[in-house]
Amino acid sequence: MYATGISIRPLRSRHRAWLPGAWRLALLALLVVLASLALARVAMGGTAPAQSTVVVRPGDTLWSIAVAHYPNDDPRERVDAIEQVNGLSGPGIEAGESLQLPPP
């Protein structure tokens, strides 16, 4: 007599059974690490911002430039920083002059 519904399957090697799962787990771990690094970079602001340039308009002062470009900071500190970045010996600037602004 033959039993119905029972089949004989070839034996599988046990040492290969874990390999596909391990590769998937390693790939998943790598993706989690890369996503974490990307989110950390976004949260920390990415790379350091480059200095921007502003052209002085008639009536502009270092104080007005500092207030306009750094509204949440102390203007006195920003005026000093603008002077240092541009090598100015004082607050005197002229219309048409290009000034480098330090990163925030």
N, CA, C and O atoms as a printed pandas DataFrame, in Angstrom:
     atom_number atom_name residue_name chain_id  residue_number  x_coord  y_coord  z_coord
0              1         N          MET        A               1    0.814   -1.166    0.000
1              2        CA          MET        A               1    0.000    0.000    0.000
2              3         C          MET        A               1    0.868    1.244    0.000
3              4         O          MET        A               1    1.949    1.291    0.587
4              5         N          TYR        A               2    0.361    2.216   -0.664
5              6        CA          TYR        A               2    1.058    3.484   -0.734
6              7         C          TYR        A               2    0.275    4.529    0.041
7              8         O          TYR        A               2   -0.955    4.566   -0.007
8              9         N          ALA        A               3    1.015    5.391    0.767
9             10        CA          ALA        A               3    0.360    6.478    1.494
10            11         C          ALA        A               3    0.167    7.651    0.552
11            12         O          ALA        A               3    1.067    8.010   -0.208
12            13         N          THR        A               4   -0.987    8.229    0.608
13            14        CA          THR        A               4   -1.250    9.369   -0.264
14            15         C          THR        A               4   -0.922   10.658    0.476
15            16         O          THR        A               4   -1.105   10.742    1.691
16            17         N          GLY        A               5   -0.439   11.664   -0.249
17            18        CA          GLY        A               5   -0.140   12.962    0.325
18            19         C          GLY        A               5    1.216   13.062    0.989
19            20         O          GLY        A               5    1.565   14.131    1.489
20            21         N          ILE        A               6    1.973   12.025    1.014
21            22        CA          ILE        A               6    3.299   12.068    1.621
22            23         C          ILE        A               6    4.320   11.985    0.506
23            24         O          ILE        A               6    4.249   11.094   -0.341
24            25         N          SER        A               7    5.235   12.874    0.501
25            26        CA          SER        A               7    6.271   12.836   -0.523
26            27         C          SER        A               7    7.637   12.797    0.144
27            28         O          SER        A               7    7.805   13.203    1.294
28            29         N          ILE        A               8    8.557   12.322   -0.572
29            30        CA          ILE        A               8    9.928   12.260   -0.069
30            31         C          ILE        A               8   10.679   13.437   -0.675
31            32         O          ILE        A               8   10.775   13.567   -1.895
32            33         N          ARG        A               9   11.206   14.286    0.188
33            34        CA          ARG        A               9   11.978   15.442   -0.283
34            35         C          ARG        A               9   13.453   15.172   -0.052
35            36         O          ARG        A               9   13.825   14.493    0.906
36            37         N          PRO        A              10   14.288   15.701   -0.926
37            38        CA          PRO        A              10   15.717   15.517   -0.682
38            39         C          PRO        A              10   16.134   16.321    0.548
39            40         O          PRO        A              10   15.570   17.377    0.833
40            41         N          LEU        A              11   17.106   15.819    1.254
41            42        CA          LEU        A              11   17.606   16.511    2.435
42            43         C          LEU        A              11   18.357   17.762    2.015
43            44         O          LEU        A              11   19.123   17.750    1.052
44            45         N          ARG        A              12   18.131   18.830    2.743
45            46        CA          ARG        A              12   18.842   20.086    2.468
46            47         C          ARG        A              12   20.003   20.201    3.423
47            48         O          ARG        A              12   19.957   19.730    4.559
48            49         N          SER        A              13   21.030   20.831    2.940
49            50        CA          SER        A              13   22.196   21.047    3.787
50            51         C          SER        A              13   21.855   22.111    4.829
51            52         O          SER        A              13   21.376   23.189    4.478
52            53         N          ARG        A              14   22.094   21.821    6.080
53            54        CA          ARG        A              14   21.730   22.745    7.146
54            55         C          ARG        A              14   22.652   23.972    7.198
55            56         O          ARG        A              14   22.218   25.044    7.620
56            57         N          HIS        A              15   23.877   23.835    6.790
57            58        CA          HIS        A              15   24.787   24.980    6.886
58            59         C          HIS        A              15   24.457   26.068    5.877
59            60         O          HIS        A              15   24.924   27.195    6.042
60            61         N          ARG        A              16   23.686   25.789    4.854
61            62        CA          ARG        A              16   23.290   26.821    3.903
62            63         C          ARG        A              16   21.951   27.451    4.266
63            64         O          ARG        A              16   21.586   28.495    3.725
64            65         N          ALA        A              17   21.242   26.839    5.151
65            66        CA          ALA        A              17   19.916   27.348    5.485
66            67         C          ALA        A              17   19.991   28.723    6.161
67            68         O          ALA        A              17   19.082   29.531    5.970
68            69         N          TRP        A              18   21.019   29.014    6.930
69            70        CA          TRP        A              18   21.117   30.289    7.621
70            71         C          TRP        A              18   21.671   31.390    6.735
71            72         O          TRP        A              18   21.476   32.569    7.032
72            73         N          LEU        A              19   22.348   31.042    5.669
73            74        CA          LEU        A              19   23.058   32.027    4.859
74            75         C          LEU        A              19   22.140   33.074    4.233
75            76         O          LEU        A              19   22.435   34.261    4.372
76            77         N          PRO        A              20   21.054   32.724    3.559
77            78        CA          PRO        A              20   20.210   33.782    2.995
78            79         C          PRO        A              20   19.623   34.707    4.058
79            80         O          PRO        A              20   19.529   35.915    3.838
80            81         N          GLY        A              21   19.233   34.166    5.190
81            82        CA          GLY        A              21   18.712   34.999    6.268
82            83         C          GLY        A              21   19.766   35.918    6.851
83            84         O          GLY        A              21   19.469   37.057    7.212
84            85         N          ALA        A              22   20.998   35.432    6.947
85            86        CA          ALA        A              22   22.084   36.249    7.486
86            87         C          ALA        A              22   22.407   37.404    6.542
87            88         O          ALA        A              22   22.683   38.515    6.997
88            89         N          TRP        A              23   22.378   37.160    5.258
89            90        CA          TRP        A              23   22.645   38.235    4.296
90            91         C          TRP        A              23   21.555   39.292    4.363
91            92         O          TRP        A              23   21.825   40.490    4.281
92            93         N          ARG        A              24   20.323   38.831    4.513
93            94        CA          ARG        A              24   19.225   39.798    4.634
94            95         C          ARG        A              24   19.368   40.620    5.906
95            96         O          ARG        A              24   19.149   41.831    5.898
96            97         N          LEU        A              25   19.732   39.967    6.986
97            98        CA          LEU        A              25   19.922   40.666    8.251
98            99         C          LEU        A              25   21.082   41.662    8.163
99           100         O          LEU        A              25   20.977   42.780    8.667
100          101         N          ALA        A              26   22.174   41.267    7.534
101          102        CA          ALA        A              26   23.325   42.167    7.374
102          103         C          ALA        A              26   22.949   43.360    6.495
103          104         O          ALA        A              26   23.338   44.492    6.783
104          105         N          LEU        A              27   22.200   43.111    5.431
105          106        CA          LEU        A              27   21.766   44.196    4.550
106          107         C          LEU        A              27   20.825   45.141    5.290
107          108         O          LEU        A              27   20.923   46.359    5.144
108          109         N          LEU        A              28   19.925   44.588    6.073
109          110        CA          LEU        A              28   19.013   45.409    6.855
110          111         C          LEU        A              28   19.777   46.266    7.874
111          112         O          LEU        A              28   19.473   47.445    8.052
112          113         N          ALA        A              29   20.765   45.667    8.534
113          114        CA          ALA        A              29   21.571   46.411    9.499
114          115         C          ALA        A              29   22.340   47.545    8.809
115          116         O          ALA        A              29   22.438   48.648    9.347
116          117         N          LEU        A              30   22.875   47.275    7.634
117          118        CA          LEU        A              30   23.595   48.307    6.877
118          119         C          LEU        A              30   22.656   49.445    6.494
119          120         O          LEU        A              30   23.025   50.614    6.603
120          121         N          LEU        A              31   21.457   49.118    6.051
121          122        CA          LEU        A              31   20.498   50.157    5.684
122          123         C          LEU        A              31   20.084   50.994    6.887
123          124         O          LEU        A              31   19.900   52.205    6.767
124          125         N          VAL        A              32   19.936   50.357    8.043
125          126        CA          VAL        A              32   19.586   51.097    9.255
126          127         C          VAL        A              32   20.719   52.047    9.640
127          128         O          VAL        A              32   20.462   53.186   10.032
128          129         N          VAL        A              33   21.953   51.598    9.535
129          130        CA          VAL        A              33   23.098   52.452    9.873
130          131         C          VAL        A              33   23.181   53.634    8.910
131          132         O          VAL        A              33   23.398   54.766    9.343
132          133         N          LEU        A              34   23.012   53.388    7.621
133          134        CA          LEU        A              34   23.075   54.481    6.642
134          135         C          LEU        A              34   21.937   55.478    6.844
135          136         O          LEU        A              34   22.148   56.686    6.741
136          137         N          ALA        A              35   20.747   54.988    7.127
137          138        CA          ALA        A              35   19.622   55.891    7.381
138          139         C          ALA        A              35   19.868   56.708    8.641
139          140         O          ALA        A              35   19.536   57.893    8.686
140          141         N          SER        A              36   20.446   56.089    9.663
141          142        CA          SER        A              36   20.746   56.816   10.902
142          143         C          SER        A              36   21.772   57.916   10.658
143          144         O          SER        A              36   21.635   59.024   11.176
144          145         N          LEU        A              37   22.787   57.615    9.879
145          146        CA          LEU        A              37   23.799   58.630    9.570
146          147         C          LEU        A              37   23.199   59.780    8.770
147          148         O          LEU        A              37   23.520   60.942    9.017
148          149         N          ALA        A              38   22.333   59.464    7.818
149          150        CA          ALA        A              38   21.702   60.511    7.020
150          151         C          ALA        A              38   20.818   61.395    7.889
151          152         O          ALA        A              38   20.844   62.618    7.753
152          153         N          LEU        A              39   20.044   60.797    8.770
153          154        CA          LEU        A              39   19.184   61.586    9.654
154          155         C          LEU        A              39   20.002   62.407   10.640
155          156         O          LEU        A              39   19.626   63.534   10.964
156          157         N          ALA        A              40   21.105   61.865   11.118
157          158        CA          ALA        A              40   21.962   62.623   12.026
158          159         C          ALA        A              40   22.569   63.828   11.321
159          160         O          ALA        A              40   22.691   64.906   11.904
160          161         N          ARG        A              41   22.942   63.638   10.081
161          162        CA          ARG        A              41   23.514   64.752    9.326
162          163         C          ARG        A              41   22.484   65.853    9.118
163          164         O          ARG        A              41   22.804   67.037    9.218
164          165         N          VAL        A              42   21.248   65.460    8.830
165          166        CA          VAL        A              42   20.184   66.445    8.654
166          167         C          VAL        A              42   19.910   67.155    9.975
167          168         O          VAL        A              42   19.741   68.374   10.002
168          169         N          ALA        A              43   19.866   66.402   11.061
169          170        CA          ALA        A              43   19.582   66.995   12.368
170          171         C          ALA        A              43   20.683   67.946   12.819
171          172         O          ALA        A              43   20.410   68.949   13.478
172          173         N          MET        A              44   21.918   67.635   12.467
173          174        CA          MET        A              44   23.042   68.473   12.880
174          175         C          MET        A              44   23.320   69.595   11.891
175          176         O          MET        A              44   24.243   70.381   12.105
176          177         N          GLY        A              45   22.559   69.688   10.832
177          178        CA          GLY        A              45   22.727   70.786    9.890
178          179         C          GLY        A              45   23.642   70.472    8.734
179          180         O          GLY        A              45   24.020   71.387    8.003
180          181         N          GLY        A              46   24.012   69.242    8.534
181          182        CA          GLY        A              46   24.866   68.883    7.401
182          183         C          GLY        A              46   26.264   69.443    7.548
183          184         O          GLY        A              46   26.811   69.508    8.649
184          185         N          THR        A              47   26.825   69.837    6.450
185          186        CA          THR        A              47   28.170   70.389    6.458
186          187         C          THR        A              47   28.131   71.852    6.894
187          188         O          THR        A              47   27.070   72.475    6.925
188          189         N          ALA        A              48   29.279   72.376    7.221
189          190        CA          ALA        A              48   29.362   73.771    7.632
190          191         C          ALA        A              48   28.971   74.668    6.465
191          192         O          ALA        A              48   29.465   74.483    5.353
192          193         N          PRO        A              49   28.099   75.626    6.700
193          194        CA          PRO        A              49   27.676   76.499    5.608
194          195         C          PRO        A              49   28.821   77.380    5.133
195          196         O          PRO        A              49   29.670   77.806    5.916
196          197         N          ALA        A              50   28.823   77.633    3.874
197          198        CA          ALA        A              50   29.854   78.485    3.296
198          199         C          ALA        A              50   29.538   79.948    3.615
199          200         O          ALA        A              50   28.398   80.305    3.912
200          201         N          GLN        A              51   30.565   80.773    3.547
201          202        CA          GLN        A              51   30.350   82.189    3.777
202          203         C          GLN        A              51   29.552   82.763    2.615
203          204         O          GLN        A              51   29.748   82.386    1.460
204          205         N          SER        A              52   28.655   83.677    2.941
205          206        CA          SER        A              52   27.904   84.340    1.893
206          207         C          SER        A              52   28.453   85.751    1.714
207          208         O          SER        A              52   29.147   86.287    2.578
208          209         N          THR        A              53   28.124   86.322    0.585
209          210        CA          THR        A              53   28.615   87.660    0.247
210          211         C          THR        A              53   27.432   88.606    0.138
211          212         O          THR        A              53   26.378   88.239   -0.380
212          213         N          VAL        A              54   27.611   89.821    0.626
213          214        CA          VAL        A              54   26.589   90.853    0.503
214          215         C          VAL        A              54   27.253   92.094   -0.090
215          216         O          VAL        A              54   28.389   92.433    0.243
216          217         N          VAL        A              55   26.521   92.757   -0.970
217          218        CA          VAL        A              55   27.011   94.017   -1.549
218          219         C          VAL        A              55   26.368   95.150   -0.771
219          220         O          VAL        A              55   25.149   95.194   -0.605
220          221         N          VAL        A              56   27.197   96.061   -0.298
221          222        CA          VAL        A              56   26.726   97.175    0.529
222          223         C          VAL        A              56   25.937   98.144   -0.340
223          224         O          VAL        A              56   26.400   98.580   -1.394
224          225         N          ARG        A              57   24.727   98.474    0.129
225          226        CA          ARG        A              57   23.878   99.444   -0.572
226          227         C          ARG        A              57   24.006  100.802    0.118
227          228         O          ARG        A              57   24.451  100.878    1.263
228          229         N          PRO        A              58   23.622  101.855   -0.565
229          230        CA          PRO        A              58   23.680  103.176    0.074
230          231         C          PRO        A              58   22.835  103.193    1.359
231          232         O          PRO        A              58   21.680  102.769    1.350
232          233         N          GLY        A              59   23.403  103.672    2.433
233          234        CA          GLY        A              59   22.715  103.753    3.709
234          235         C          GLY        A              59   22.943  102.544    4.611
235          236         O          GLY        A              59   22.569  102.574    5.783
236          237         N          ASP        A              60   23.546  101.491    4.087
237          238        CA          ASP        A              60   23.825  100.313    4.908
238          239         C          ASP        A              60   24.952  100.597    5.889
239          240         O          ASP        A              60   25.879  101.352    5.594
240          241         N          THR        A              61   24.857   99.989    7.039
241          242        CA          THR        A              61   25.926  100.008    8.033
242          243         C          THR        A              61   26.200   98.563    8.424
243          244         O          THR        A              61   25.412   97.671    8.110
244          245         N          LEU        A              62   27.305   98.332    9.100
245          246        CA          LEU        A              62   27.586   96.980    9.572
246          247         C          LEU        A              62   26.495   96.515   10.534
247          248         O          LEU        A              62   26.123   95.341   10.555
248          249         N          TRP        A              63   25.995   97.455   11.324
249          250        CA          TRP        A              63   24.930   97.118   12.270
250          251         C          TRP        A              63   23.672   96.663   11.524
251          252         O          TRP        A              63   23.087   95.637   11.873
252          253         N          SER        A              64   23.252   97.410   10.504
253          254        CA          SER        A              64   22.033   97.051    9.773
254          255         C          SER        A              64   22.208   95.724    9.016
255          256         O          SER        A              64   21.260   94.947    8.900
256          257         N          ILE        A              65   23.390   95.476    8.515
257          258        CA          ILE        A              65   23.663   94.206    7.836
258          259         C          ILE        A              65   23.606   93.057    8.843
259          260         O          ILE        A              65   23.033   92.006    8.557
260          261         N          ALA        A              66   24.197   93.258   10.019
261          262        CA          ALA        A              66   24.194   92.220   11.044
262          263         C          ALA        A              66   22.772   91.917   11.514
263          264         O          ALA        A              66   22.416   90.754   11.703
264          265         N          VAL        A              67   21.959   92.956   11.702
265          266        CA          VAL        A              67   20.576   92.757   12.150
266          267         C          VAL        A              67   19.759   92.050   11.074
267          268         O          VAL        A              67   18.933   91.192   11.386
268          269         N          ALA        A              68   19.983   92.405    9.809
269          270        CA          ALA        A              68   19.207   91.821    8.712
270          271         C          ALA        A              68   19.562   90.352    8.477
271          272         O          ALA        A              68   18.682   89.542    8.187
272          273         N          HIS        A              69   20.828   90.009    8.600
273          274        CA          HIS        A              69   21.265   88.647    8.264
274          275         C          HIS        A              69   21.335   87.705    9.471
275          276         O          HIS        A              69   21.354   86.486    9.303
276          277         N          TYR        A              70   21.372   88.254   10.663
277          278        CA          TYR        A              70   21.437   87.434   11.874
278          279         C          TYR        A              70   20.411   87.957   12.884
279          280         O          TYR        A              70   20.796   88.518   13.910
280          281         N          PRO        A              71   19.125   87.784   12.614
281          282        CA          PRO        A              71   18.099   88.405   13.472
282          283         C          PRO        A              71   18.044   87.841   14.895
283          284         O          PRO        A              71   17.560   88.527   15.795
284          285         N          ASN        A              72   18.511   86.641   15.123
285          286        CA          ASN        A              72   18.430   86.031   16.455
286          287         C          ASN        A              72   19.707   86.181   17.269
287          288         O          ASN        A              72   19.780   85.691   18.396
288          289         N          ASP        A              73   20.706   86.842   16.721
289          290        CA          ASP        A              73   21.995   86.979   17.399
290          291         C          ASP        A              73   22.211   88.407   17.882
291          292         O          ASP        A              73   21.508   89.334   17.478
292          293         N          ASP        A              74   23.191   88.558   18.747
293          294        CA          ASP        A              74   23.572   89.879   19.246
294          295         C          ASP        A              74   24.288   90.627   18.120
295          296         O          ASP        A              74   25.324   90.162   17.645
296          297         N          PRO        A              75   23.763   91.765   17.688
297          298        CA          PRO        A              75   24.384   92.499   16.568
298          299         C          PRO        A              75   25.817   92.925   16.843
299          300         O          PRO        A              75   26.624   93.003   15.916
300          301         N          ARG        A              76   26.151   93.203   18.106
301          302        CA          ARG        A              76   27.517   93.636   18.417
302          303         C          ARG        A              76   28.525   92.544   18.092
303          304         O          ARG        A              76   29.590   92.816   17.539
304          305         N          GLU        A              77   28.184   91.305   18.438
305          306        CA          GLU        A              77   29.091   90.196   18.135
306          307         C          GLU        A              77   29.196   89.965   16.633
307          308         O          GLU        A              77   30.274   89.664   16.120
308          309         N          ARG        A              78   28.084   90.107   15.937
309          310        CA          ARG        A              78   28.095   89.892   14.485
310          311         C          ARG        A              78   28.846   90.999   13.754
311          312         O          ARG        A              78   29.522   90.729   12.761
312          313         N          VAL        A              79   28.742   92.228   14.222
313          314        CA          VAL        A              79   29.516   93.328   13.623
314          315         C          VAL        A              79   31.003   93.046   13.773
315          316         O          VAL        A              79   31.769   93.216   12.824
316          317         N          ASP        A              80   31.417   92.613   14.966
317          318        CA          ASP        A              80   32.827   92.275   15.185
318          319         C          ASP        A              80   33.261   91.132   14.265
319          320         O          ASP        A              80   34.356   91.167   13.704
320          321         N          ALA        A              81   32.403   90.121   14.112
321          322        CA          ALA        A              81   32.743   88.981   13.257
322          323         C          ALA        A              81   32.865   89.405   11.790
323          324         O          ALA        A              81   33.759   88.942   11.082
324          325         N          ILE        A              82   31.975   90.277   11.338
325          326        CA          ILE        A              82   32.039   90.770    9.945
326          327         C          ILE        A              82   33.318   91.572    9.743
327          328         O          ILE        A              82   33.977   91.446    8.711
328          329         N          GLU        A              83   33.669   92.391   10.721
329          330        CA          GLU        A              83   34.913   93.167   10.622
330          331         C          GLU        A              83   36.126   92.237   10.533
331          332         O          GLU        A              83   37.022   92.463    9.721
332          333         N          GLN        A              84   36.154   91.196   11.363
333          334        CA          GLN        A              84   37.293   90.277   11.351
334          335         C          GLN        A              84   37.393   89.501   10.042
335          336         O          GLN        A              84   38.482   89.356    9.487
336          337         N          VAL        A              85   36.263   89.002    9.547
337          338        CA          VAL        A              85   36.281   88.207    8.310
338          339         C          VAL        A              85   36.763   89.044    7.133
339          340         O          VAL        A              85   37.463   88.538    6.256
340          341         N          ASN        A              86   36.392   90.320    7.108
341          342        CA          ASN        A              86   36.745   91.181    5.982
342          343         C          ASN        A              86   38.009   91.997    6.213
343          344         O          ASN        A              86   38.413   92.760    5.336
344          345         N          GLY        A              87   38.635   91.855    7.365
345          346        CA          GLY        A              87   39.866   92.586    7.644
346          347         C          GLY        A              87   39.658   94.078    7.776
347          348         O          GLY        A              87   40.535   94.861    7.409
348          349         N          LEU        A              88   38.512   94.486    8.294
349          350        CA          LEU        A              88   38.222   95.910    8.455
350          351         C          LEU        A              88   38.806   96.397    9.777
351          352         O          LEU        A              88   38.820   95.669   10.769
352          353         N          SER        A              89   39.285   97.636    9.776
353          354        CA          SER        A              89   39.843   98.204   11.001
354          355         C          SER        A              89   38.797   98.987   11.783
355          356         O          SER        A              89   39.064   99.437   12.897
356          357         N          GLY        A              90   37.620   99.151   11.213
357          358        CA          GLY        A              90   36.543   99.884   11.880
358          359         C          GLY        A              90   35.230   99.632   11.162
359          360         O          GLY        A              90   35.159   98.826   10.235
360          361         N          PRO        A              91   34.199  100.326   11.600
361          362        CA          PRO        A              91   32.878  100.072   11.035
362          363         C          PRO        A              91   32.605  100.795    9.714
363          364         O          PRO        A              91   31.504  100.684    9.175
364          365         N          GLY        A              92   33.566  101.516    9.193
365          366        CA          GLY        A              92   33.342  102.280    7.967
366          367         C          GLY        A              92   33.289  101.396    6.721
367          368         O          GLY        A              92   34.240  100.671    6.428
368          369         N          ILE        A              93   32.183  101.459    5.995
369          370        CA          ILE        A              93   32.031  100.724    4.734
370          371         C          ILE        A              93   31.446  101.675    3.697
371          372         O          ILE        A              93   30.860  102.701    4.040
372          373         N          GLU        A              94   31.614  101.320    2.419
373          374        CA          GLU        A              94   31.135  102.171    1.331
374          375         C          GLU        A              94   30.151  101.400    0.462
375          376         O          GLU        A              94   30.223  100.176    0.348
376          377         N          ALA        A              95   29.231  102.143   -0.148
377          378        CA          ALA        A              95   28.248  101.530   -1.047
378          379         C          ALA        A              95   28.981  100.877   -2.217
379          380         O          ALA        A              95   29.939  101.435   -2.753
380          381         N          GLY        A              96   28.517   99.680   -2.609
381          382        CA          GLY        A              96   29.124   98.947   -3.708
382          383         C          GLY        A              96   30.208   97.979   -3.249
383          384         O          GLY        A              96   30.657   97.137   -4.027
384          385         N          GLU        A              97   30.626   98.089   -2.010
385          386        CA          GLU        A              97   31.655   97.202   -1.467
386          387         C          GLU        A              97   31.057   95.822   -1.199
387          388         O          GLU        A              97   29.917   95.712   -0.748
388          389         N          SER        A              98   31.829   94.772   -1.477
389          390        CA          SER        A              98   31.388   93.407   -1.191
390          391         C          SER        A              98   31.958   92.968    0.150
391          392         O          SER        A              98   33.151   93.114    0.415
392          393         N          LEU        A              99   31.077   92.425    0.992
393          394        CA          LEU        A              99   31.488   91.943    2.305
394          395         C          LEU        A              99   31.174   90.459    2.436
395          396         O          LEU        A              99   30.110   89.997    2.026
396          397         N          GLN        A             100   32.105   89.730    3.007
397          398        CA          GLN        A             100   31.870   88.325    3.324
398          399         C          GLN        A             100   31.154   88.269    4.672
399          400         O          GLN        A             100   31.529   88.969    5.613
400          401         N          LEU        A             101   30.121   87.430    4.755
401          402        CA          LEU        A             101   29.422   87.247    6.016
402          403         C          LEU        A             101   29.839   85.910    6.607
403          404         O          LEU        A             101   29.832   84.897    5.908
404          405         N          PRO        A             102   30.203   85.894    7.889
405          406        CA          PRO        A             102   30.590   84.628    8.515
406          407         C          PRO        A             102   29.382   83.697    8.639
407          408         O          PRO        A             102   28.244   84.166    8.684
408          409         N          PRO        A             103   29.618   82.383    8.695
409          410        CA          PRO        A             103   28.487   81.464    8.870
410          411         C          PRO        A             103   27.811   81.682   10.214
411          412         O          PRO        A             103   28.452   82.103   11.178
412          413         N          PRO        A             104   26.524   81.396   10.278
413          414        CA          PRO        A             104   25.789   81.624   11.538
414          415         C          PRO        A             104   26.243   80.770   12.676
415          416         O          PRO        A             104   25.703   80.872   13.778
